[in-house]
């Protein structure tokens, strides 16, 4: 309803309630109903630090959710050895207990590509730069804004920040 129409209704009957479209708020949405999720990395911790490790993975991550508990996606990042790397995956999201709304656990499985050359043996089952991977995470959402701690094997953990979208 335009402001002109609202003004006209108010002039006809000042006591009448004039409908107003609700303001959009990213924090009042239910991410369980959203279909897309985007995130990026905030920081990385290696369990066995090495001065040559990359702690700024520059993660770009996107997923599609055909239902609230299943997701399919891809991520692009610089691995621990500064090599361009990709991960394509599918996974399952498990909501936490009712006592902890917003908290969730998830696990994805897929293929990682990018560990090559002298670093190809840094991930198991790597053949021609491609290896299977299983990646667990724990996260928390406040409205559509979410953060996760993602564990990558026995190597380290990654803190992310993301946004759930309709």
C-alpha positions in Angstrom: 0.0 0.0 0.0 1.4 3.3 -1.0 1.8 6.2 1.5 -0.8 8.2 -0.5 -3.4 5.4 0.0 -2.6 5.1 3.7 -3.0 8.8 4.1 -6.4 8.7 2.3 -7.6 5.8 4.5 -6.5 7.7 7.7 -8.3 10.8 6.5 -11.6 8.9 6.0 -11.6 7.2 9.4 -8.9 8.4 11.8 -9.7 5.6 14.2 -9.2 2.8 11.6 -6.0 0.8 11.7 -4.0 1.4 8.5 -2.1 -1.8 7.4 1.6 -1.3 7.3 4.0 -3.8 5.7 6.3 -5.3 8.3 9.9 -4.1 8.2 12.3 -6.7 7.0 14.7 -7.9 9.7 17.5 -10.4 8.9 17.4 -11.4 12.6 13.7 -12.3 12.9 13.8 -15.0 10.2 13.9 -18.8 10.6 17.0 -20.1 9.0 15.6 -23.6 9.0 13.1 -22.5 6.3 15.8 -20.8 4.2 17.1 -22.5 1.0 20.6 -21.0 0.7 23.6 -20.4 3.0 26.7 -18.4 2.3 29.8 -18.1 4.6 33.4 -17.1 4.8 36.3 -17.8 7.1 37.3 -15.6 10.0 40.3 -17.5 11.2 42.1 -20.9 11.3 44.0 -22.7 14.0 46.3 -25.6 13.1 46.6 -28.3 15.7 50.3 -28.7 14.8 51.4 -25.2 13.8 54.1 -24.7 11.2 55.4 -21.3 10.2 54.7 -22.2 6.6 51.0 -22.9 7.2 48.4 -20.6 5.8 46.0 -19.4 8.6 43.9 -17.2 6.3 42.1 -19.6 4.1 39.9 -17.0 2.4 37.0 -19.4 2.2 34.0 -18.7 -0.1 31.3 -21.2 0.7 27.8 -21.7 -0.7 25.1 -24.3 -0.1 21.6 -25.2 -1.2 19.1 -26.8 1.1 16.4 -28.9 -0.6 15.0 -29.4 3.0 16.0 -28.1 6.4 18.3 -31.0 7.2 20.0 -31.8 3.9 22.5 -29.5 2.1 24.5 -29.6 -1.1 27.3 -27.2 -1.9 30.8 -26.2 -2.8 33.6 -24.2 -1.2 36.7 -22.5 -2.6 39.7 -21.6 -0.4 43.5 -21.5 -0.2 44.6 -24.7 1.6 47.1 -24.8 4.4 49.9 -24.7 1.8 48.5 -21.7 -0.2 47.1 -23.8 -3.0 43.7 -23.0 -4.6 41.4 -25.8 -3.4 37.8 -26.8 -3.9 35.4 -29.0 -1.9 32.1 -30.2 -3.3 29.8 -32.0 -0.9 26.5 -33.1 0.5 25.6 -33.3 4.1 23.2 -33.5 7.0 22.3 -30.9 9.6 21.2 -32.0 13.1 19.4 -29.4 15.2 20.3 -29.4 18.9 18.1 -29.9 21.9 15.1 -27.6 22.5 17.0 -26.2 25.5 19.6 -24.8 23.1 17.8 -23.2 20.2 20.1 -22.0 17.4 22.7 -24.6 18.2 23.3 -27.3 15.6 25.7 -30.0 14.4 26.4 -30.9 10.8 28.6 -33.2 8.8 29.4 -33.1 5.1 31.0 -35.7 2.8 32.5 -35.0 -0.6 35.6 -34.6 -2.7 38.4 -32.1 -2.1 40.6 -31.0 -4.9 43.8 -29.0 -4.8 46.5 -30.7 -2.6 49.1 -31.2 -5.3 52.8 -31.6 -5.8 54.9 -31.8 -2.6 51.7 -31.5 -0.5 49.6 -34.3 -2.1 50.3 -36.6 0.8 49.0 -34.1 3.4 45.5 -35.6 3.0 44.7 -39.3 2.9 43.6 -41.2 -0.2 44.7 -38.3 -2.5 45.0 -39.4 -6.1 45.8 -36.8 -8.8 44.9 -34.0 -6.4 41.4 -35.4 -5.5 40.6 -37.0 -2.2 37.4 -38.0 -0.3 36.7 -35.9 2.8 34.3 -35.9 5.8 34.0 -32.6 7.6 32.1 -32.1 10.9 31.0 -28.8 12.3 29.2 -27.2 15.2 27.3 -23.9 14.7 25.0 -21.4 16.2 22.5 -19.1 14.4 21.0 -15.9 15.7 18.2 -15.3 13.1 19.9 -15.6 9.7 23.4 -14.8 11.0 25.4 -18.0 11.8 28.9 -19.0 12.9 30.5 -22.4 12.8 33.6 -24.1 14.0 34.6 -26.6 11.3 37.1 -29.3 12.0 39.3 -30.4 9.1 40.7 -33.8 9.9 43.5 -33.9 12.5 45.0 -30.7 11.0 43.0 -27.9 12.4 39.8 -25.9 12.9 38.2 -23.0 11.1 35.9 -20.3 12.4 33.3 -19.0 9.9 30.6 -16.4 9.7 27.6 -16.9 7.4 24.2 -15.7 6.3 21.2 -17.9 5.6 19.0 -16.7 2.7 15.4 -17.5 1.6 
